[in-house]
Amino acid sequence: MRTIKIRFVKNSKGSYNIQRKGWFKWKYLGYSVDMGYGGYWERYWAETKEDLLKEVLDKHYQVCKKHVEIIEHPTIKIY
């Protein structure tokens, strides 16, 4: 069973981003989009914590919630 340490970041607009605990610091989870002539990196975001967690587990980790242990740290707020 895999253990994931996460925390949510609430933006001033009311949406949430997610961070995971790395070796030395917290890192945002995101995905990169390559269009052939250029690309960009986008953070995962959603209006609720539950929707964001489902999306990250499905797309980033590619596991079901019952197969991982999630340690959630307190949410921080960015103004």
Backbone as a chain_set.jsonl record, in Angstrom:
{"seq": "MRTIKIRFVKNSKGSYNIQRKGWFKWKYLGYSVDMGYGGYWERYWAETKEDLLKEVLDKHYQVCKKHVEIIEHPTIKIY", "coords": {"N": [[0.853, -1.178, 0.0], [0.576, 2.169, -0.848], [1.725, 5.274, 0.491], [0.632, 8.568, 0.572], [1.399, 11.893, 1.087], [-0.367, 14.782, 1.351], [-1.483, 18.187, 0.795], [-3.969, 20.71, 0.639], [-4.369, 23.719, -1.234], [-5.929, 26.707, -0.936], [-7.13, 29.073, -3.142], [-7.487, 32.66, -3.67], [-9.707, 33.016, -5.241], [-11.389, 30.977, -4.61], [-11.03, 28.406, -5.554], [-9.282, 25.207, -5.457], [-5.934, 23.988, -5.222], [-3.456, 21.361, -5.284], [-0.854, 19.967, -3.301], [2.043, 17.879, -2.926], [4.08, 16.156, -0.552], [7.486, 16.42, -0.82], [10.973, 15.451, -0.803], [12.33, 17.614, 0.412], [10.614, 19.805, 0.338], [7.271, 21.139, -0.249], [5.519, 20.314, -3.204], [3.772, 21.368, -6.086], [1.198, 19.541, -7.753], [0.789, 18.673, -11.12], [0.275, 18.77, -14.696], [1.714, 18.35, -17.948], [1.267, 19.826, -21.129], [1.787, 19.1, -24.411], [2.039, 20.523, -27.504], [3.328, 20.071, -29.862], [4.609, 22.258, -31.227], [5.172, 23.728, -29.06], [4.712, 23.93, -25.508], [3.087, 23.726, -22.271], [2.884, 23.853, -18.655], [0.482, 22.875, -16.359], [-1.303, 23.32, -13.314], [-3.152, 20.994, -11.278], [-6.528, 21.682, -10.519], [-9.592, 22.421, -8.807], [-13.038, 23.021, -7.852], [-13.882, 21.89, -5.453], [-12.514, 20.007, -2.706], [-12.857, 17.224, -2.754], [-13.434, 16.597, -5.456], [-11.041, 17.393, -6.624], [-9.197, 15.639, -5.411], [-10.113, 13.172, -6.412], [-9.583, 13.536, -9.157], [-6.762, 13.83, -9.197], [-5.88, 11.368, -8.113], [-6.855, 9.659, -10.069], [-5.759, 10.593, -12.577], [-3.027, 11.415, -12.14], [-1.724, 9.66, -10.21], [-2.908, 7.254, -10.902], [-4.435, 5.283, -9.504], [-6.815, 3.665, -7.332], [-8.791, 5.031, -4.651], [-9.01, 3.305, -2.478], [-6.719, 1.808, -2.517], [-4.541, 3.258, -1.645], [-2.902, 4.997, 1.015], [-3.776, 7.967, 2.43], [-2.399, 10.797, 3.765], [-3.479, 13.658, 5.035], [-2.531, 16.94, 5.318], [-2.993, 20.131, 7.044], [-5.019, 22.59, 5.335], [-3.801, 25.301, 3.403], [-4.054, 28.844, 2.826], [-3.935, 31.066, 0.159], [-3.519, 34.409, -0.574]], "CA": [[0.0, 0.0, 0.0], [1.368, 3.379, -1.013], [1.342, 6.384, 1.343], [0.764, 9.857, -0.09], [1.203, 13.035, 1.978], [-0.851, 15.889, 0.532], [-2.199, 19.296, 1.413], [-4.713, 21.514, -0.322], [-4.088, 25.153, -1.224], [-7.127, 27.432, -1.365], [-6.814, 30.343, -3.788], [-8.376, 33.763, -3.312], [-10.921, 32.908, -6.052], [-12.24, 29.924, -4.067], [-10.685, 27.08, -6.072], [-8.237, 24.508, -4.719], [-4.822, 23.283, -5.852], [-2.982, 20.302, -4.401], [0.589, 19.806, -3.199], [2.491, 16.653, -2.287], [5.298, 16.326, 0.225], [8.688, 15.883, -1.439], [12.054, 15.212, 0.153], [12.704, 18.822, 1.143], [9.598, 20.848, 0.309], [5.987, 20.818, -0.864], [5.531, 20.539, -4.644], [2.455, 21.334, -6.732], [0.959, 18.486, -8.73], [0.28, 19.23, -12.364], [0.475, 17.989, -15.912], [2.229, 19.156, -19.048], [0.561, 19.688, -22.393], [2.707, 19.337, -25.513], [1.266, 20.725, -28.727], [4.191, 19.884, -31.017], [5.425, 23.45, -31.437], [5.387, 24.334, -27.749], [3.873, 23.326, -24.493], [3.01, 24.423, -20.999], [2.62, 23.031, -17.48], [-0.717, 23.364, -15.681], [-1.594, 22.686, -12.024], [-4.498, 20.46, -11.074], [-7.37, 22.544, -9.699], [-11.029, 22.115, -8.818], [-13.836, 23.853, -6.951], [-13.985, 21.218, -4.156], [-11.389, 19.124, -2.373], [-13.168, 15.851, -3.149], [-13.26, 16.496, -6.909], [-9.614, 17.508, -6.908], [-8.544, 14.4, -4.998], [-10.483, 12.14, -7.392], [-8.869, 13.799, -10.414], [-5.33, 13.566, -9.016], [-5.671, 9.925, -7.969], [-7.161, 9.019, -11.344], [-4.883, 10.988, -13.674], [-1.604, 11.506, -11.796], [-1.238, 8.432, -9.57], [-3.559, 6.143, -11.591], [-4.836, 4.283, -8.524], [-8.098, 3.868, -6.674], [-8.615, 5.572, -3.306], [-8.902, 2.243, -1.478], [-5.408, 1.17, -2.614], [-3.504, 4.154, -1.135], [-3.124, 5.631, 2.31], [-3.617, 9.398, 2.225], [-2.196, 11.612, 4.959], [-3.813, 15.023, 4.643], [-2.074, 18.005, 6.207], [-3.953, 21.245, 7.02], [-5.128, 23.416, 4.142], [-3.284, 26.666, 3.514], [-4.805, 29.796, 2.019], [-3.079, 32.047, -0.52], [-4.27, 35.621, -0.898]], "C": [[0.895, 1.236, 0.0], [0.834, 4.479, -0.106], [1.627, 7.69, 0.618], [0.462, 10.947, 0.933], [0.833, 14.238, 1.116], [-1.353, 17.022, 1.415], [-2.856, 20.095, 0.296], [-4.344, 22.976, -0.134], [-5.323, 25.857, -1.764], [-6.707, 28.788, -1.917], [-7.801, 31.414, -3.361], [-9.681, 33.717, -4.11], [-11.836, 31.777, -5.591], [-11.934, 28.539, -4.596], [-9.511, 26.503, -5.279], [-7.17, 23.964, -5.674], [-4.349, 22.238, -4.857], [-1.458, 20.243, -4.453], [0.884, 18.457, -2.563], [3.805, 16.931, -1.571], [6.45, 15.647, -0.497], [9.746, 15.638, -0.375], [12.324, 16.441, 1.018], [11.628, 19.886, 1.194], [8.303, 20.313, -0.292], [6.049, 21.182, -2.338], [4.107, 20.456, -5.183], [2.38, 20.147, -7.677], [0.341, 19.115, -9.963], [0.548, 18.296, -13.521], [1.01, 18.919, -16.992], [1.475, 18.811, -20.325], [1.553, 20.045, -23.498], [1.899, 19.409, -26.804], [2.126, 20.587, -29.981], [5.12, 21.058, -31.249], [5.723, 24.178, -30.133], [4.457, 23.685, -26.748], [3.84, 24.174, -23.241], [2.697, 23.429, -19.899], [1.475, 23.668, -16.714], [-0.912, 22.607, -14.375], [-2.984, 22.071, -12.055], [-5.265, 21.431, -10.189], [-8.822, 22.114, -9.843], [-11.725, 23.016, -7.802], [-13.971, 23.23, -5.563], [-12.793, 20.295, -3.955], [-11.617, 17.698, -2.871], [-12.972, 15.641, -4.652], [-11.787, 16.545, -7.296], [-8.872, 16.231, -6.545], [-8.868, 13.262, -5.958], [-9.697, 12.298, -8.682], [-7.386, 13.461, -10.3], [-5.061, 12.074, -8.878], [-5.889, 9.207, -9.289], [-6.108, 9.328, -12.41], [-3.393, 10.957, -13.331], [-1.054, 10.189, -11.243], [-1.786, 7.166, -10.22], [-3.852, 4.969, -10.657], [-6.224, 4.631, -8.003], [-7.841, 4.319, -5.238], [-8.438, 4.479, -2.248], [-7.55, 1.538, -1.501], [-4.256, 2.051, -2.145], [-3.902, 4.657, 0.244], [-2.813, 7.108, 2.135], [-3.499, 10.081, 3.579], [-2.407, 13.054, 4.535], [-3.358, 16.001, 5.721], [-3.039, 19.182, 6.101], [-3.876, 22.069, 5.737], [-4.511, 24.781, 4.399], [-4.061, 27.556, 2.562], [-3.84, 30.816, 1.444], [-3.944, 33.212, -0.939], [-3.712, 36.284, -2.121]], "O": [[1.854, 1.322, 0.766], [-0.379, 4.61, 0.055], [2.729, 7.897, 0.109], [-0.591, 10.937, 1.57], [1.61, 14.664, 0.261], [-1.611, 16.847, 2.606], [-2.365, 20.148, -0.832], [-4.044, 23.418, 0.975], [-5.721, 25.636, -2.908], [-6.016, 29.556, -1.248], [-8.832, 31.113, -2.759], [-10.669, 34.322, -3.695], [-12.939, 31.625, -6.115], [-12.531, 27.57, -4.128], [-8.837, 27.214, -4.533], [-7.475, 23.537, -6.788], [-4.792, 22.229, -3.709], [-0.851, 20.44, -5.505], [0.095, 17.947, -1.768], [4.549, 17.837, -1.948], [6.404, 14.445, -0.759], [9.443, 15.62, 0.818], [12.523, 16.318, 2.227], [11.713, 20.796, 2.019], [8.247, 19.184, -0.779], [6.57, 22.239, -2.693], [3.333, 19.585, -4.786], [3.365, 19.787, -8.321], [-0.526, 19.984, -9.862], [0.995, 17.164, -13.335], [0.785, 20.128, -16.951], [1.1, 17.663, -20.561], [2.094, 21.151, -23.523], [1.17, 18.479, -27.15], [1.679, 20.958, -31.066], [6.318, 20.86, -31.45], [6.468, 25.158, -30.131], [3.523, 22.974, -27.119], [4.491, 25.216, -23.165], [2.294, 22.298, -20.169], [1.496, 24.87, -16.448], [-0.713, 21.393, -14.324], [-3.876, 22.55, -12.755], [-4.717, 21.949, -9.216], [-9.225, 21.529, -10.848], [-11.076, 23.686, -6.999], [-14.155, 23.955, -4.585], [-12.151, 19.862, -4.913], [-10.691, 17.044, -3.35], [-12.411, 14.629, -5.072], [-11.346, 15.822, -8.189], [-8.004, 15.787, -7.297], [-7.988, 12.466, -6.287], [-9.202, 11.319, -9.239], [-6.815, 12.866, -11.215], [-4.108, 11.564, -9.468], [-5.183, 8.246, -9.596], [-5.618, 8.415, -13.074], [-2.582, 10.517, -14.147], [-0.054, 9.666, -11.735], [-1.178, 6.104, -10.096], [-3.558, 3.817, -10.975], [-6.73, 5.734, -8.207], [-6.788, 4.021, -4.673], [-7.785, 4.707, -1.23], [-7.254, 0.75, -0.603], [-3.099, 1.639, -2.235], [-5.083, 4.73, 0.586], [-1.705, 7.466, 1.734], [-4.381, 9.961, 4.43], [-1.616, 13.608, 3.772], [-3.753, 15.898, 6.883], [-3.832, 19.234, 5.161], [-2.812, 22.222, 5.138], [-4.675, 25.352, 5.478], [-4.659, 27.073, 1.601], [-3.016, 31.371, 2.171], [-4.979, 33.031, -1.581], [-4.219, 37.322, -2.546]]}, "num_chains": 1, "name": "protein.A"}
